[in-house]
Amino acid sequence: MRMFTVVLAVTAIGFLSHCASAQDTQVRFGTDVPQDVQLIYERGLEWLASNQSPEGTWDSSGGYSGPGINGMCVMAFLASGEDPNFGPYSENIRRAVRSMIQSQSESTGFFGGGGHGSMYQHGFAMLGLSEVYGILDEDSLWDGDANTASHRTIGKSLELAVRATVTSQKNNQWNAWRYSPEATDADTSVSGAVLMGLLAARNAGIKVPDDGIDKALDYFKSMTTNRGEVGYSGVGGGGSNNLKSIAALVFAIGKRKNLAEYKAVLERVSGNLEQDEQGYPEYYRYYTAQALFQGDFESWNKWNLKTARQLKDLQSDDGSFQSQMGSGYGTSMSLLAMALNYRFLPIYER
């Protein structure tokens, strides 16, 4: 409980330096969360809690499942300030964390379980574990001995995951990532998910080589044109709005806001507030929320109001959000698109 309080205090201090007015302070601390957002979030968390398997996963018979989906669901619980040790969803969080760790290869460090193993799953699992690291009391995580092959600590799991990520990057000609850890080609979508996991691990205190972060950001720079277009694979240009938001976010979290490429791509993201992405809309809302919050707070406010109305209409009667990748994915990603109204996760600091 003490660690959880410390994390929230540090988050508050980080935001305080950015506050320009009393009203802005209240908004940034998440104390003035719109009622519609609270209702969306509460109903979504109730659905996640009720639809988790005994093993700790979601969508085991239908949509995508695995450690990456677990990572997103864990973040959804934590993002509104739920206590992972004593709160009403603490056991859901512990089950999901156990499942992630048990899906990880002891020899490679790769998160590949769930039947949909890919570097997407690996990156999102690394992100989720990084956000719960240090605030979850691990004495309550395992029944029996910890530090065994399947009962390792969160810190050890993250160290293995970082090692797997860096090894994959070193074997990749683009210094980035694709679907498989052994891939030699790369794309900005997968690379964004993996790089955010690395950045979160570093923020959590896990040792991450600066050279790996720098090379990954150089890859994104090479894929971004001076007009703010972001390529998918190969050489930059012509990519979707999803990719623009991903690039803007990794530049911001990676402390590259001085780059001309960042300024150009942020301008493109901010200029598309009324435009929706038809392909993978949950993914788009998830990344766009963070990209705007990090780079253009005024635009985020406008986009947030529009998206809250949209999600209110899209939410099913049972509290879930349907998606082509399953309800676990759809619900967690939709909730995380609203999570910046609360701003308790360290990765959401500005």
SEMAR-17460 format. One record per residue (C-alpha): residue number from 1; x, z, y. Coordinates in steps of 0.25 Angstrom, whole numbers, plus 5000, padded with zeros to 4 digits. Layout:
<site><num>NUM</num><east>X</east><up>Z</up><north>Y</north></site>
...
This chain:
<site><num>1</num><east>5000</east><up>5000</up><north>5000</north></site>
<site><num>2</num><east>5011</east><up>5003</up><north>5009</north></site>
<site><num>3</num><east>5018</east><up>4990</up><north>5007</north></site>
<site><num>4</num><east>5005</east><up>4983</up><north>5010</north></site>
<site><num>5</num><east>5003</east><up>4990</up><north>5023</north></site>
<site><num>6</num><east>5017</east><up>4987</up><north>5027</north></site>
<site><num>7</num><east>5015</east><up>4972</up><north>5025</north></site>
<site><num>8</num><east>5003</east><up>4972</up><north>5033</north></site>
<site><num>9</num><east>5010</east><up>4980</up><north>5044</north></site>
<site><num>10</num><east>5021</east><up>4970</up><north>5044</north></site>
<site><num>11</num><east>5011</east><up>4958</up><north>5045</north></site>
<site><num>12</num><east>5004</east><up>4965</up><north>5057</north></site>
<site><num>13</num><east>5017</east><up>4967</up><north>5064</north></site>
<site><num>14</num><east>5021</east><up>4952</up><north>5062</north></site>
<site><num>15</num><east>5008</east><up>4948</up><north>5068</north></site>
<site><num>16</num><east>5009</east><up>4957</up><north>5080</north></site>
<site><num>17</num><east>5020</east><up>4950</up><north>5086</north></site>
<site><num>18</num><east>5012</east><up>4937</up><north>5087</north></site>
<site><num>19</num><east>5000</east><up>4944</up><north>5094</north></site>
<site><num>20</num><east>4996</east><up>4939</up><north>5108</north></site>
<site><num>21</num><east>4984</east><up>4946</up><north>5110</north></site>
<site><num>22</num><east>4975</east><up>4958</up><north>5105</north></site>
<site><num>23</num><east>4965</east><up>4948</up><north>5099</north></site>
<site><num>24</num><east>4976</east><up>4940</up><north>5093</north></site>
<site><num>25</num><east>4982</east><up>4953</up><north>5087</north></site>
<site><num>26</num><east>4969</east><up>4956</up><north>5080</north></site>
<site><num>27</num><east>4967</east><up>4942</up><north>5074</north></site>
<site><num>28</num><east>4982</east><up>4942</up><north>5069</north></site>
<site><num>29</num><east>4980</east><up>4955</up><north>5062</north></site>
<site><num>30</num><east>4968</east><up>4950</up><north>5055</north></site>
<site><num>31</num><east>4959</east><up>4961</up><north>5059</north></site>
<site><num>32</num><east>4949</east><up>4952</up><north>5065</north></site>
<site><num>33</num><east>4946</east><up>4943</up><north>5052</north></site>
<site><num>34</num><east>4934</east><up>4935</up><north>5054</north></site>
<site><num>35</num><east>4922</east><up>4940</up><north>5045</north></site>
<site><num>36</num><east>4920</east><up>4927</up><north>5038</north></site>
<site><num>37</num><east>4935</east><up>4927</up><north>5034</north></site>
<site><num>38</num><east>4934</east><up>4941</up><north>5029</north></site>
<site><num>39</num><east>4922</east><up>4937</up><north>5021</north></site>
<site><num>40</num><east>4928</east><up>4925</up><north>5015</north></site>
<site><num>41</num><east>4940</east><up>4933</up><north>5011</north></site>
<site><num>42</num><east>4933</east><up>4945</up><north>5005</north></site>
<site><num>43</num><east>4924</east><up>4936</up><north>4996</north></site>
<site><num>44</num><east>4936</east><up>4927</up><north>4992</north></site>
<site><num>45</num><east>4944</east><up>4940</up><north>4988</north></site>
<site><num>46</num><east>4933</east><up>4945</up><north>4980</north></site>
<site><num>47</num><east>4932</east><up>4931</up><north>4973</north></site>
<site><num>48</num><east>4947</east><up>4932</up><north>4970</north></site>
<site><num>49</num><east>4946</east><up>4946</up><north>4964</north></site>
<site><num>50</num><east>4934</east><up>4943</up><north>4955</north></site>
<site><num>51</num><east>4940</east><up>4930</up><north>4950</north></site>
<site><num>52</num><east>4954</east><up>4934</up><north>4946</north></site>
<site><num>53</num><east>4957</east><up>4933</up><north>4931</north></site>
<site><num>54</num><east>4962</east><up>4946</up><north>4924</north></site>
<site><num>55</num><east>4976</east><up>4939</up><north>4924</north></site>
<site><num>56</num><east>4976</east><up>4938</up><north>4939</north></site>
<site><num>57</num><east>4973</east><up>4923</up><north>4941</north></site>
<site><num>58</num><east>4962</east><up>4915</up><north>4947</north></site>
<site><num>59</num><east>4956</east><up>4902</up><north>4942</north></site>
<site><num>60</num><east>4962</east><up>4903</up><north>4928</north></site>
<site><num>61</num><east>4950</east><up>4894</up><north>4923</north></site>
<site><num>62</num><east>4949</east><up>4883</up><north>4934</north></site>
<site><num>63</num><east>4957</east><up>4881</up><north>4946</north></site>
<site><num>64</num><east>4971</east><up>4884</up><north>4948</north></site>
<site><num>65</num><east>4977</east><up>4897</up><north>4944</north></site>
<site><num>66</num><east>4991</east><up>4903</up><north>4943</north></site>
<site><num>67</num><east>5001</east><up>4912</up><north>4952</north></site>
<site><num>68</num><east>4999</east><up>4904</up><north>4964</north></site>
<site><num>69</num><east>4984</east><up>4906</up><north>4965</north></site>
<site><num>70</num><east>4986</east><up>4920</up><north>4962</north></site>
<site><num>71</num><east>4996</east><up>4921</up><north>4974</north></site>
<site><num>72</num><east>4986</east><up>4915</up><north>4983</north></site>
<site><num>73</num><east>4975</east><up>4925</up><north>4978</north></site>
<site><num>74</num><east>4984</east><up>4937</up><north>4980</north></site>
<site><num>75</num><east>4987</east><up>4932</up><north>4994</north></site>
<site><num>76</num><east>4972</east><up>4931</up><north>4996</north></site>
<site><num>77</num><east>4970</east><up>4946</up><north>4992</north></site>
<site><num>78</num><east>4982</east><up>4950</up><north>5001</north></site>
<site><num>79</num><east>4979</east><up>4942</up><north>5013</north></site>
<site><num>80</num><east>4967</east><up>4950</up><north>5018</north></site>
<site><num>81</num><east>4975</east><up>4963</up><north>5016</north></site>
<site><num>82</num><east>4970</east><up>4967</up><north>5002</north></site>
<site><num>83</num><east>4979</east><up>4978</up><north>4997</north></site>
<site><num>84</num><east>4986</east><up>4973</up><north>4984</north></site>
<site><num>85</num><east>4988</east><up>4988</up><north>4979</north></site>
<site><num>86</num><east>4975</east><up>4995</up><north>4981</north></site>
<site><num>87</num><east>4965</east><up>4985</up><north>4987</north></site>
<site><num>88</num><east>4952</east><up>4979</up><north>4979</north></site>
<site><num>89</num><east>4960</east><up>4967</up><north>4975</north></site>
<site><num>90</num><east>4973</east><up>4974</up><north>4971</north></site>
<site><num>91</num><east>4971</east><up>4971</up><north>4956</north></site>
<site><num>92</num><east>4968</east><up>4957</up><north>4959</north></site>
<site><num>93</num><east>4981</east><up>4955</up><north>4967</north></site>
<site><num>94</num><east>4989</east><up>4962</up><north>4956</north></site>
<site><num>95</num><east>4983</east><up>4954</up><north>4945</north></site>
<site><num>96</num><east>4987</east><up>4941</up><north>4953</north></site>
<site><num>97</num><east>5001</east><up>4946</up><north>4955</north></site>
<site><num>98</num><east>5003</east><up>4949</up><north>4941</north></site>
<site><num>99</num><east>4998</east><up>4936</up><north>4937</north></site>
<site><num>100</num><east>5007</east><up>4928</up><north>4946</north></site>
<site><num>101</num><east>5020</east><up>4936</up><north>4941</north></site>
<site><num>102</num><east>5016</east><up>4934</up><north>4927</north></site>
<site><num>103</num><east>5015</east><up>4919</up><north>4929</north></site>
<site><num>104</num><east>5029</east><up>4918</up><north>4934</north></site>
<site><num>105</num><east>5040</east><up>4913</up><north>4926</north></site>
<site><num>106</num><east>5051</east><up>4923</up><north>4924</north></site>
<site><num>107</num><east>5061</east><up>4913</up><north>4922</north></site>
<site><num>108</num><east>5058</east><up>4903</up><north>4933</north></site>
<site><num>109</num><east>5050</east><up>4912</up><north>4943</north></site>
<site><num>110</num><east>5039</east><up>4901</up><north>4944</north></site>
<site><num>111</num><east>5025</east><up>4905</up><north>4945</north></site>
<site><num>112</num><east>5019</east><up>4895</up><north>4936</north></site>
<site><num>113</num><east>5007</east><up>4901</up><north>4929</north></site>
<site><num>114</num><east>4992</east><up>4898</up><north>4929</north></site>
<site><num>115</num><east>4993</east><up>4884</up><north>4923</north></site>
<site><num>116</num><east>4995</east><up>4878</up><north>4937</north></site>
<site><num>117</num><east>5009</east><up>4882</up><north>4939</north></site>
<site><num>118</num><east>5016</east><up>4875</up><north>4951</north></site>
<site><num>119</num><east>5025</east><up>4878</up><north>4963</north></site>
<site><num>120</num><east>5011</east><up>4880</up><north>4970</north></site>
<site><num>121</num><east>5008</east><up>4892</up><north>4961</north></site>
<site><num>122</num><east>5022</east><up>4897</up><north>4963</north></site>
<site><num>123</num><east>5022</east><up>4896</up><north>4978</north></site>
<site><num>124</num><east>5009</east><up>4903</up><north>4979</north></site>
<site><num>125</num><east>5012</east><up>4914</up><north>4969</north></site>
<site><num>126</num><east>5025</east><up>4917</up><north>4976</north></site>
<site><num>127</num><east>5017</east><up>4918</up><north>4990</north></site>
<site><num>128</num><east>5007</east><up>4927</up><north>4984</north></site>
<site><num>129</num><east>5017</east><up>4936</up><north>4977</north></site>
<site><num>130</num><east>5025</east><up>4937</up><north>4990</north></site>
<site><num>131</num><east>5013</east><up>4941</up><north>4998</north></site>
<site><num>132</num><east>5010</east><up>4953</up><north>4988</north></site>
<site><num>133</num><east>5024</east><up>4957</up><north>4986</north></site>
<site><num>134</num><east>5027</east><up>4970</up><north>4992</north></site>
<site><num>135</num><east>5013</east><up>4974</up><north>4994</north></site>
<site><num>136</num><east>5008</east><up>4975</up><north>4980</north></site>
<site><num>137</num><east>5012</east><up>4988</up><north>4973</north></site>
<site><num>138</num><east>5019</east><up>4982</up><north>4960</north></site>
<site><num>139</num><east>5018</east><up>4995</up><north>4953</north></site>
<site><num>140</num><east>5003</east><up>4991</up><north>4950</north></site>
<site><num>141</num><east>5006</east><up>4977</up><north>4947</north></site>
<site><num>142</num><east>5010</east><up>4978</up><north>4932</north></site>
<site><num>143</num><east>5006</east><up>4986</up><north>4920</north></site>
<site><num>144</num><east>5019</east><up>4990</up><north>4914</north></site>
<site><num>145</num><east>5033</east><up>4986</up><north>4917</north></site>
<site><num>146</num><east>5036</east><up>4977</up><north>4929</north></site>
<site><num>147</num><east>5048</east><up>4968</up><north>4930</north></site>
<site><num>148</num><east>5046</east><up>4962</up><north>4917</north></site>
<site><num>149</num><east>5045</east><up>4947</up><north>4915</north></site>
<site><num>150</num><east>5030</east><up>4946</up><north>4918</north></site>
<site><num>151</num><east>5029</east><up>4959</up><north>4926</north></site>
<site><num>152</num><east>5039</east><up>4957</up><north>4937</north></site>
<site><num>153</num><east>5038</east><up>4962</up><north>4951</north></site>
<site><num>154</num><east>5032</east><up>4953</up><north>4963</north></site>
<site><num>155</num><east>5046</east><up>4953</up><north>4969</north></site>
<site><num>156</num><east>5053</east><up>4948</up><north>4956</north></site>
<site><num>157</num><east>5042</east><up>4938</up><north>4954</north></site>
<site><num>158</num><east>5044</east><up>4933</up><north>4969</north></site>
<site><num>159</num><east>5059</east><up>4932</up><north>4967</north></site>
<site><num>160</num><east>5057</east><up>4924</up><north>4954</north></site>
<site><num>161</num><east>5047</east><up>4915</up><north>4962</north></site>
<site><num>162</num><east>5057</east><up>4913</up><north>4973</north></site>
<site><num>163</num><east>5068</east><up>4909</up><north>4963</north></site>
<site><num>164</num><east>5059</east><up>4899</up><north>4956</north></site>
<site><num>165</num><east>5055</east><up>4893</up><north>4970</north></site>
<site><num>166</num><east>5069</east><up>4892</up><north>4975</north></site>
<site><num>167</num><east>5074</east><up>4886</up><north>4962</north></site>
<site><num>168</num><east>5063</east><up>4875</up><north>4962</north></site>
<site><num>169</num><east>5067</east><up>4872</up><north>4977</north></site>
<site><num>170</num><east>5081</east><up>4870</up><north>4974</north></site>
<site><num>171</num><east>5078</east><up>4860</up><north>4963</north></site>
<site><num>172</num><east>5069</east><up>4852</up><north>4972</north></site>
<site><num>173</num><east>5075</east><up>4841</up><north>4980</north></site>
<site><num>174</num><east>5066</east><up>4844</up><north>4992</north></site>
<site><num>175</num><east>5069</east><up>4859</up><north>4992</north></site>
<site><num>176</num><east>5054</east><up>4861</up><north>4990</north></site>
<site><num>177</num><east>5044</east><up>4862</up><north>4979</north></site>
<site><num>178</num><east>5034</east><up>4854</up><north>4971</north></site>
<site><num>179</num><east>5024</east><up>4858</up><north>4959</north></site>
<site><num>180</num><east>5034</east><up>4862</up><north>4949</north></site>
<site><num>181</num><east>5046</east><up>4871</up><north>4951</north></site>
<site><num>182</num><east>5055</east><up>4860</up><north>4945</north></site>
<site><num>183</num><east>5050</east><up>4849</up><north>4954</north></site>
<site><num>184</num><east>5060</east><up>4841</up><north>4963</north></site>
<site><num>185</num><east>5049</east><up>4835</up><north>4972</north></site>
<site><num>186</num><east>5042</east><up>4843</up><north>4983</north></site>
<site><num>187</num><east>5029</east><up>4844</up><north>4991</north></site>
<site><num>188</num><east>5025</east><up>4852</up><north>5003</north></site>
<site><num>189</num><east>5013</east><up>4858</up><north>4997</north></site>
<site><num>190</num><east>5020</east><up>4865</up><north>4985</north></site>
<site><num>191</num><east>5032</east><up>4868</up><north>4994</north></site>
<site><num>192</num><east>5023</east><up>4875</up><north>5004</north></site>
<site><num>193</num><east>5017</east><up>4884</up><north>4994</north></site>
<site><num>194</num><east>5031</east><up>4887</up><north>4988</north></site>
<site><num>195</num><east>5038</east><up>4889</up><north>5001</north></site>
<site><num>196</num><east>5027</east><up>4899</up><north>5006</north></site>
<site><num>197</num><east>5029</east><up>4907</up><north>4993</north></site>
<site><num>198</num><east>5044</east><up>4907</up><north>4996</north></site>
<site><num>199</num><east>5042</east><up>4911</up><north>5011</north></site>
<site><num>200</num><east>5032</east><up>4922</up><north>5007</north></site>
<site><num>201</num><east>5042</east><up>4928</up><north>4996</north></site>
<site><num>202</num><east>5053</east><up>4928</up><north>5007</north></site>
<site><num>203</num><east>5044</east><up>4935</up><north>5017</north></site>
<site><num>204</num><east>5041</east><up>4945</up><north>5006</north></site>
<site><num>205</num><east>5056</east><up>4949</up><north>5004</north></site>
<site><num>206</num><east>5059</east><up>4940</up><north>4992</north></site>
<site><num>207</num><east>5073</east><up>4933</up><north>4993</north></site>
<site><num>208</num><east>5071</east><up>4918</up><north>4996</north></site>
<site><num>209</num><east>5082</east><up>4909</up><north>4999</north></site>
<site><num>210</num><east>5081</east><up>4904</up><north>5014</north></site>
<site><num>211</num><east>5087</east><up>4891</up><north>5010</north></site>
<site><num>212</num><east>5075</east><up>4889</up><north>5001</north></site>
<site><num>213</num><east>5065</east><up>4891</up><north>5012</north></site>
<site><num>214</num><east>5073</east><up>4883</up><north>5022</north></site>
<site><num>215</num><east>5074</east><up>4871</up><north>5012</north></site>
<site><num>216</num><east>5059</east><up>4872</up><north>5009</north></site>
<site><num>217</num><east>5056</east><up>4872</up><north>5024</north></site>
<site><num>218</num><east>5065</east><up>4860</up><north>5026</north></site>
<site><num>219</num><east>5057</east><up>4853</up><north>5016</north></site>
<site><num>220</num><east>5044</east><up>4855</up><north>5024</north></site>
<site><num>221</num><east>5051</east><up>4851</up><north>5036</north></site>
<site><num>222</num><east>5055</east><up>4838</up><north>5030</north></site>
<site><num>223</num><east>5041</east><up>4836</up><north>5025</north></site>
<site><num>224</num><east>5035</east><up>4838</up><north>5039</north></site>
<site><num>225</num><east>5035</east><up>4827</up><north>5050</north></site>
<site><num>226</num><east>5036</east><up>4829</up><north>5065</north></site>
<site><num>227</num><east>5021</east><up>4825</up><north>5065</north></site>
<site><num>228</num><east>5017</east><up>4837</up><north>5056</north></site>
<site><num>229</num><east>5015</east><up>4829</up><north>5044</north></site>
<site><num>230</num><east>5019</east><up>4836</up><north>5031</north></site>
<site><num>231</num><east>5022</east><up>4828</up><north>5018</north></site>
<site><num>232</num><east>5018</east><up>4832</up><north>5004</north></site>
<site><num>233</num><east>5029</east><up>4827</up><north>4996</north></site>
<site><num>234</num><east>5041</east><up>4818</up><north>4999</north></site>
<site><num>235</num><east>5044</east><up>4816</up><north>5014</north></site>
<site><num>236</num><east>5035</east><up>4822</up><north>5025</north></site>
<site><num>237</num><east>5022</east><up>4816</up><north>5031</north></site>
<site><num>238</num><east>5008</east><up>4813</up><north>5028</north></site>
<site><num>239</num><east>5004</east><up>4826</up><north>5021</north></site>
<site><num>240</num><east>4991</east><up>4834</up><north>5021</north></site>
<site><num>241</num><east>4986</east><up>4845</up><north>5030</north></site>
<site><num>242</num><east>4989</east><up>4855</up><north>5019</north></site>
<site><num>243</num><east>5004</east><up>4851</up><north>5020</north></site>
<site><num>244</num><east>5005</east><up>4853</up><north>5035</north></site>
<site><num>245</num><east>4999</east><up>4867</up><north>5034</north></site>
<site><num>246</num><east>5009</east><up>4870</up><north>5023</north></site>
<site><num>247</num><east>5021</east><up>4865</up><north>5031</north></site>
<site><num>248</num><east>5017</east><up>4872</up><north>5044</north></site>
<site><num>249</num><east>5016</east><up>4885</up><north>5036</north></site>
<site><num>250</num><east>5029</east><up>4885</up><north>5029</north></site>
<site><num>251</num><east>5036</east><up>4881</up><north>5042</north></site>
<site><num>252</num><east>5030</east><up>4893</up><north>5049</north></site>
<site><num>253</num><east>5032</east><up>4903</up><north>5038</north></site>
<site><num>254</num><east>5046</east><up>4898</up><north>5036</north></site>
<site><num>255</num><east>5049</east><up>4900</up><north>5051</north></site>
<site><num>256</num><east>5050</east><up>4885</up><north>5054</north></site>
<site><num>257</num><east>5041</east><up>4885</up><north>5066</north></site>
<site><num>258</num><east>5051</east><up>4879</up><north>5075</north></site>
<site><num>259</num><east>5051</east><up>4866</up><north>5067</north></site>
<site><num>260</num><east>5045</east><up>4854</up><north>5073</north></site>
<site><num>261</num><east>5039</east><up>4851</up><north>5060</north></site>
<site><num>262</num><east>5032</east><up>4864</up><north>5060</north></site>
<site><num>263</num><east>5026</east><up>4862</up><north>5074</north></site>
<site><num>264</num><east>5022</east><up>4848</up><north>5070</north></site>
<site><num>265</num><east>5015</east><up>4852</up><north>5057</north></site>
<site><num>266</num><east>5008</east><up>4864</up><north>5063</north></site>
<site><num>267</num><east>5002</east><up>4856</up><north>5074</north></site>
<site><num>268</num><east>4996</east><up>4847</up><north>5063</north></site>
<site><num>269</num><east>4990</east><up>4859</up><north>5056</north></site>
<site><num>270</num><east>4985</east><up>4865</up><north>5069</north></site>
<site><num>271</num><east>4979</east><up>4851</up><north>5073</north></site>
<site><num>272</num><east>4971</east><up>4850</up><north>5060</north></site>
<site><num>273</num><east>4962</east><up>4863</up><north>5061</north></site>
<site><num>274</num><east>4949</east><up>4856</up><north>5059</north></site>
<site><num>275</num><east>4954</east><up>4847</up><north>5047</north></site>
<site><num>276</num><east>4952</east><up>4852</up><north>5033</north></site>
<site><num>277</num><east>4961</east><up>4848</up><north>5021</north></site>
<site><num>278</num><east>4953</east><up>4842</up><north>5010</north></site>
<site><num>279</num><east>4964</east><up>4843</up><north>5000</north></site>
<site><num>280</num><east>4966</east><up>4857</up><north>4995</north></site>
<site><num>281</num><east>4959</east><up>4863</up><north>5007</north></site>
<site><num>282</num><east>4962</east><up>4878</up><north>5003</north></site>
<site><num>283</num><east>4976</east><up>4875</up><north>5003</north></site>
<site><num>284</num><east>4975</east><up>4869</up><north>5017</north></site>
<site><num>285</num><east>4968</east><up>4881</up><north>5022</north></site>
<site><num>286</num><east>4978</east><up>4890</up><north>5016</north></site>
<site><num>287</num><east>4990</east><up>4884</up><north>5023</north></site>
<site><num>288</num><east>4983</east><up>4880</up><north>5036</north></site>
<site><num>289</num><east>4979</east><up>4894</up><north>5039</north></site>
<site><num>290</num><east>4993</east><up>4899</up><north>5037</north></site>
<site><num>291</num><east>5000</east><up>4887</up><north>5045</north></site>
<site><num>292</num><east>4991</east><up>4889</up><north>5057</north></site>
<site><num>293</num><east>4992</east><up>4904</up><north>5057</north></site>
<site><num>294</num><east>5007</east><up>4903</up><north>5057</north></site>
<site><num>295</num><east>5008</east><up>4892</up><north>5067</north></site>
<site><num>296</num><east>4995</east><up>4891</up><north>5076</north></site>
<site><num>297</num><east>4987</east><up>4904</up><north>5077</north></site>
<site><num>298</num><east>4977</east><up>4898</up><north>5086</north></site>
<site><num>299</num><east>4974</east><up>4886</up><north>5077</north></site>
<site><num>300</num><east>4974</east><up>4896</up><north>5065</north></site>
<site><num>301</num><east>4963</east><up>4903</up><north>5072</north></site>
<site><num>302</num><east>4954</east><up>4891</up><north>5073</north></site>
<site><num>303</num><east>4957</east><up>4886</up><north>5059</north></site>
<site><num>304</num><east>4954</east><up>4900</up><north>5053</north></site>
<site><num>305</num><east>4940</east><up>4900</up><north>5059</north></site>
<site><num>306</num><east>4937</east><up>4886</up><north>5054</north></site>
<site><num>307</num><east>4943</east><up>4889</up><north>5040</north></site>
<site><num>308</num><east>4935</east><up>4902</up><north>5039</north></site>
<site><num>309</num><east>4922</east><up>4895</up><north>5041</north></site>
<site><num>310</num><east>4926</east><up>4885</up><north>5031</north></site>
<site><num>311</num><east>4930</east><up>4895</up><north>5020</north></site>
<site><num>312</num><east>4917</east><up>4903</up><north>5023</north></site>
<site><num>313</num><east>4909</east><up>4890</up><north>5019</north></site>
<site><num>314</num><east>4919</east><up>4887</up><north>5007</north></site>
<site><num>315</num><east>4919</east><up>4900</up><north>5000</north></site>
<site><num>316</num><east>4910</east><up>4901</up><north>4988</north></site>
<site><num>317</num><east>4899</east><up>4912</up><north>4986</north></site>
<site><num>318</num><east>4908</east><up>4919</up><north>4977</north></site>
<site><num>319</num><east>4920</east><up>4920</up><north>4987</north></site>
<site><num>320</num><east>4929</east><up>4909</up><north>4981</north></site>
<site><num>321</num><east>4934</east><up>4896</up><north>4986</north></site>
<site><num>322</num><east>4933</east><up>4884</up><north>4977</north></site>
<site><num>323</num><east>4945</east><up>4874</up><north>4977</north></site>
<site><num>324</num><east>4950</east><up>4863</up><north>4968</north></site>
<site><num>325</num><east>4961</east><up>4873</up><north>4964</north></site>
<site><num>326</num><east>4951</east><up>4884</up><north>4960</north></site>
<site><num>327</num><east>4944</east><up>4896</up><north>4966</north></site>
<site><num>328</num><east>4956</east><up>4905</up><north>4966</north></site>
<site><num>329</num><east>4965</east><up>4895</up><north>4974</north></site>
<site><num>330</num><east>4953</east><up>4892</up><north>4983</north></site>
<site><num>331</num><east>4949</east><up>4906</up><north>4986</north></site>
<site><num>332</num><east>4963</east><up>4911</up><north>4988</north></site>
<site><num>333</num><east>4968</east><up>4900</up><north>4997</north></site>
<site><num>334</num><east>4955</east><up>4900</up><north>5005</north></site>
<site><num>335</num><east>4956</east><up>4915</up><north>5007</north></site>
<site><num>336</num><east>4971</east><up>4914</up><north>5011</north></site>
<site><num>337</num><east>4967</east><up>4903</up><north>5022</north></site>
<site><num>338</num><east>4959</east><up>4915</up><north>5028</north></site>
<site><num>339</num><east>4970</east><up>4925</up><north>5026</north></site>
<site><num>340</num><east>4976</east><up>4924</up><north>5039</north></site>
<site><num>341</num><east>4964</east><up>4931</up><north>5045</north></site>
<site><num>342</num><east>4970</east><up>4943</up><north>5039</north></site>
<site><num>343</num><east>4985</east><up>4941</up><north>5039</north></site>
<site><num>344</num><east>4990</east><up>4952</up><north>5029</north></site>
<site><num>345</num><east>5000</east><up>4943</up><north>5021</north></site>
<site><num>346</num><east>5014</east><up>4943</up><north>5026</north></site>
<site><num>347</num><east>5015</east><up>4927</up><north>5024</north></site>
<site><num>348</num><east>5004</east><up>4926</up><north>5034</north></site>
<site><num>349</num><east>5012</east><up>4933</up><north>5045</north></site>
<site><num>350</num><east>5015</east><up>4924</up><north>5057</north></site>
